[in-house]
Structure formats: structure tokens, C-alpha cells
């Protein structure tokens, strides 16, 4: 076996290994970007909904879960507010504004992402739909 032939085979094998590594890394990035960690519902009253961000404007909100504050327990205050992002659906945002302004209880259906890009949301929780409690 001559040295030139050996070099060509080695370079070809290094390219194949490099492509496999790049493919695996790409799959990992796609999984963490587009994959969902969890999915569920939360109920409460929307107390804040705003469009915010320095460069990328996203809709961010807070839901009051309605837990009772126990004096001397700071952790229960933080747990009663839940921060979320909205996927930009204008009809959903309008419904949220209506519910917030009228003090309606809502049930928000959300997905939790492993990772969110700054132009998608600030929170890992992205609300997909909402039901308004009827009284």
C-alpha cells in the first residue's frame, strides 16, 4: 500500500466521521429547540400581559394561580404567580386581554420547551390555547 492511497483513505474516513458528528449535533440542537419537555394546563386569573423585549418583541404574561399567602412563608408568594409566553396568535392575545380586563378565571393550555430562542419567548412555558371560565 502506498502512502498516497493511505492518505486518501484516511481523509475520506475523517470526513465521514466529521459528517456523522455534525449530524448528531444537529439532531441534538433540533431536539432541544423544537422538542417539548412537558405539556399541561394551569388555571387562574391573568394579571399581566405585555409585549416586551429589546430587539425581539414577544408577548409575556403572568397568571395568578390564586394560592393563599401564609405569613412568614416567602416561597408561597412566588409560587402563586406563573410566568408564561404567548405564541403570537392575535385572537388568543385578544381573548387574554378580555379575560384580564374583566377579571375572568381562565385555563391555559401550554407546552414547556427545553430551550427557547429570544425571538420566540422569554419563558420556557408557551401558551397554545385558553378557555374562559363561564359563570
C-alpha positions in Angstrom: 0.0 0.0 0.0 1.5 3.3 -1.0 1.4 6.4 1.2 -0.8 8.5 -1.2 -3.5 5.8 -1.2 -3.4 5.6 2.6 -3.7 9.4 3.0 -6.8 9.4 0.7 -8.5 6.7 2.7 -7.7 8.4 6.0 -9.0 11.7 4.7 -12.2 10.1 3.5 -12.7 8.3 6.8 -12.1 11.6 8.7 -14.7 13.3 6.5 -17.3 10.6 7.2 -16.7 10.7 10.9 -17.0 14.5 10.8 -20.3 14.3 8.9 -21.6 11.8 11.5 -20.6 14.1 14.4 -22.2 17.1 12.7 -25.4 15.1 12.0 -25.6 14.0 15.7 -25.1 17.6 16.9 -27.7 18.9 14.5 -30.2 16.3 15.8 -29.5 17.3 19.4 -29.9 21.0 18.7 -33.2 20.4 16.8 -34.5 18.2 19.6 -33.8 20.8 22.3 -35.1 23.7 20.2 -38.3 22.1 18.9 -39.0 19.4 21.4 -41.4 19.7 24.3 -40.4 18.9 27.9 -43.9 18.8 29.2 -47.5 19.8 28.3 -50.4 20.7 30.6 -52.9 23.2 31.9 -52.9 25.9 34.6 -55.9 27.8 35.9 -56.1 31.2 37.5 -56.5 34.9 36.7 -54.3 36.7 34.2 -52.8 39.7 35.9 -50.3 40.9 33.3 -49.9 40.6 29.5 -47.4 42.7 27.7 -45.3 42.9 24.6 -41.7 43.2 25.6 -38.1 42.8 24.6 -35.1 44.9 23.4 -34.8 43.6 19.9 -37.3 40.8 19.6 -40.8 41.7 20.9 -42.6 38.8 22.5 -45.9 38.6 24.4 -45.2 37.7 28.1 -47.8 37.3 30.9 -48.4 36.3 34.4 -51.1 34.1 35.8 -52.3 34.4 39.4 -52.9 30.8 40.5 -54.9 32.0 43.5 -52.9 30.4 46.3 -53.2 31.8 49.7 -50.3 33.7 51.2 -49.1 32.3 54.6 -47.4 34.9 56.7 -43.8 34.2 57.3 -43.5 32.0 54.2 -42.0 33.9 51.3 -42.0 30.9 49.0 -45.8 30.7 48.7 -45.9 34.2 47.3 -43.6 33.3 44.4 -45.4 30.1 43.7 -48.7 31.8 43.3 -47.6 33.7 40.1 -46.8 31.8 37.0 -44.9 33.5 34.1 -45.7 32.4 30.5 -45.3 33.5 26.9 -47.9 33.6 24.1 -47.1 32.2 20.7 -48.2 35.4 18.9 -51.7 34.3 17.8 -53.6 37.6 17.8 -57.0 36.0 18.5 -55.5 34.3 21.6 -53.9 37.6 22.8 -57.2 39.4 22.3 -59.1 36.8 24.4 -56.4 37.0 27.1 -56.8 40.8 27.2 -60.6 40.4 27.5 -60.3 37.9 30.4 -57.7 40.1 32.1 -59.7 43.3 31.9 -62.9 41.6 33.1 -61.3 39.5 35.9 -62.3 36.2 34.4 -60.7 32.9 35.6 -59.0 31.1 32.7 -57.5 27.7 32.0 -54.3 28.0 29.9 -53.0 25.0 27.9 -49.2 25.2 27.5 -46.1 23.4 26.4 -42.8 23.6 28.2 -39.8 23.8 26.0 -36.3 22.6 26.8 -34.9 25.8 25.2 -36.5 28.9 23.7 -34.8 31.3 21.4 -35.0 35.0 22.2 -37.3 35.7 19.3 -39.8 33.0 20.4 -40.2 33.8 24.1 -38.5 34.7 27.4 -40.2 31.9 29.3 -40.0 28.2 28.7 -43.8 28.0 29.1 -45.6 28.8 25.8 -49.4 29.1 25.9 -51.1 27.5 23.0 -54.8 27.9 23.9 -57.1 29.3 26.6 -60.6 28.5 28.0 -62.5 31.2 29.9 -64.5 30.0 32.9 -68.2 30.6 32.4 -70.3 31.9 35.4 
